[in-house]
């Protein structure tokens, strides 16, 4: 699985939406209906899956799916996703 597929899967599971409804430009709150608790749980799941810690300030910048993908890729460029 790619980073993109994994992140979309995390978001889909947390928000109970289909993977097909999630695009790179999807905003967690505005487009996908996440509330603040959903966002925190998504960030924790991304941390658990990929490793880099996401502090509160960074988390505020990762509300668009592609920004999460870019964050993970920039922090794990040498790590393979299983």
Buried (B, 14 or more C-beta within 10 A) or exposed (E): EEBBEBBBBBBBEBBEBEEEEBEBEBEBEEBBEBEEEBBBBBBBBBBEBBEEEBEEEEBEEBBBBBBBBBBBBEEBEEEEBE
